[in-house]
Amino acid sequence: MPVMMIVKQPRTIREKLLNLIVYIIKKRYLYLMCIPGLVYLAIFSYVPMYGVIIAFKDFSYTKGIMASKWIGFQYFGKVFATSDFFDTFRNSVLLSLLRLCINMPVPIILALLVNEIGSTAFKRIGQTVMYLPHFISWVAIGGITLTFLSETDGLVNIVIKRATGHTIPFLSSAGMFRGLIVGTTIWKEAGWGTIIYLASLSAINLELYEAATVDGANRFQKVWHISLPGIASVISIQLILQCGNIMNNGFEQIYMFQNPLNIRSSEVFETYIYKIGLLNTDFSYSTAVGLFKSIVNIILVIIANRGARLLGQATFY
Amino acid sequence: MNGVVKLSGKPKNKIKLRVDDKAMAIICYTVVGLFSLLCFLPFWYVIVYSLEPYSLYLKQPEIPWPAEISWTSYRLVLKYGLIWSGYVNTAFLVFVGTPLTMTLMIITAYPLTKKDLKGRNFILTLWVVTMYFSGGMIPNYILVCRTLGLKNNLWSLILPGLCGCYNLILMKNYMNGLPGSIEEAALIDGANDLQVLIRIVLPLCLPILATLGLFTIVGYWNSYFNSILYIYKPDKYPLQRVLREFIATDMVDEVNQGITDVSQQVNNFTAKMAIIMIATLPIMCVYPFLQKYFMTGLVLGGVKE
């Protein structure tokens, strides 16, 4: 800024302050624009973060956070002493790992295949249809799945019964639950997941394919040696983001399919905290569980980000 | 087969299609076609089942068209009061929440694109932290219900999730990708930052505004989780909550209330299908029109600075 160059180096704190005020007034619109967002952040993000201290207090809803008594790590002792907690921990991590291994590659394969399709009309209609389930709520997807897989009058079981004579308890067995979650996740999100890969596929230089054709590569070799390496960096970023997300399974999907018959494998942190905290009103205990989850999550995110940086260097140099 | 091969080949390419081209075309069209069908068929079946009487459904559930069309299910479900209060509540979320979210997102994202703005990194950090750490379910519940007293108030479904950091960053990255020279020219001509944002930056942001606008509308339309935390009065339920209650607890008796003739009543199964359709149809109708913006909006927004 030419104006700023005329101003001589500030010597005293007073001068520095004055310069700062002049600067803020000059940029007042930009700073004013930040204010509503900061107010929102303070109230709805940072106040609840402060509220986490009830994990260390004997919280009473009538007394409030301030007036409740400090009791230290008592609730954490209680958390680590219950078997429910460890079951929940195991279920959450197992489910996330399953999603990582199965749900992660599906959009990549789909994107590679969509990219090879020559007909733009087919491509566009296919994409429109594949993205559709992403926009439907888990409540509706859950409702559709529940009716289709029902043992009494669901389409799938009617067909299975006709063929084999017996039905499959998709919804009411603990053993089927993880498959149910993986399957419905693929149905709802795999198509939508292709967007990011298709975007980076479209950025690959076409000359690479032409050169490969001249060298005598076939279609499959081109996919393997050009397309896949072309999106490798996006894949690694997605993988790392997923790794930082291992403690999270999302409430709504799990809650839709959870019932007393499959609770052994369907109880994850989100549903456990909801039940203990809101239904049993054990606020401090469930906040302690939530805090444990958040801390593990942060450690995972930090590790994942380190990994991203290492991988980033590996791919760029 | 001829048609498929013709589609996959480049028209200018006079060389005969090779075996691997054919094989690739077959694999691609089959897999993508089947997956698309899999995404679409369940919704189609829901429409079919909602229209045909339950007894006919049981005979041949796999036939993808109704054996007999009857609108009884829709007629009865639409008389059910909670559907309408659900629609009104959800409409409130969409029409009040979306403008608020978009405005907050725009005015927050724009200053964050100014890399030389003092304090900008600090504010950005404050936002990014919320992506990885949050107070969690219970402290949020205490804030909304006890401190703010918003229990059973529709604002409790809007305010806590007003502006997500992820979408904010998409918006910011998109704005970063715009040519800065026009903005500078306007500033030199004497426009202030607010005028630059409204007159110059926003018109260029149409793809990302459409994308994030759609995400926001869909988010409000589909919102369910917050309602089980904060809403305990049935007449304040948003639509998805009504749908869930309907699916989970068989509420068909309330729909059939006052209808003594059994043949005029609707079956639980058919009523569920109809209510699923009623609760999702508006989104299905809106989204194809905004789809063309996704690619541009998301691709450019995803670019890192």
Interface residues (C-beta under 8 A of the other chain):
Chain A: L20 Y23 K27 Y29 L30 Y31 M33 C34 P36 G37 L38 Y40 L41 I43 F44 S45 V47 P48 M49 Y50 G51 V52 I54 Y61 G64 I65 I109 L110 L113 V114 E116 I117 G118 S119 F122 I125 G126 Q127 T128 V129 M130 Y131 L132 P133 F135 I136 S137 W138 V139 A140 G142 G143 I144 L146 T147 F148 D153 L155 I158 V159 W187 A190 G191 I195 I196 L198 A199 N218 R219 F220 V223 G244 F251 E252 M256 E270 I273 Y274 G277 L278 F283 S286 T287 G290 L291 K293 S294 N297 I298 V301
Chain B: L7 S8 G9 K10 R18 D20 D21 A23 M24 A25 I27 C28 Y29 V31 V32 G33 F35 S36 L37 L38 C39 F40 P42 F43 Y45 V46 Y49 Y57 L58 P61 E62 L104 I107 T108 Y110 P111 K114 L117 K118 G119 I123 L126 W127 T130 Y132 F133 S134 G135 G136 M137 I138 P139 N140 Y141 I142 L143 R146 T147 L159 P160 L162 C163 N192 D193 L194 L197 V218 W221 N222 Y224 F225 I228 L229 Q240 R241 L243 R244 I247 F269 K272 M273 I276 A279 T280 I283 M284 Y287 P288 Q291 F294 M295 L298 V299 G302
